């Protein structure tokens, strides 16, 4: 299982501490051994602004794979992005 504090990972999960879908997204990435960096947008206001600017959405989780943003826990979209980035 990879740590969600992996620095320099090509995958970032923007989440909040009270979001059950955020937990599912992080658990899924860990289950397939994809290292990721977790950012709590409830605490990191600059990261929250950046995600809203990039996605025009305020919901979490947002999974960033390379330069691709996936809003919500969409396993198929995450898998597709990971394959495109050659991370799986």
ABEGO torsion letter per residue (X at the ends): XBBAABBGBABBBBBBAABAAAAAAAAAAAAAGBBBBBBBAAABAAAAAAAAAAAGBABOBBBBBEABBBBEBBAAAAAAAAAAAGAX
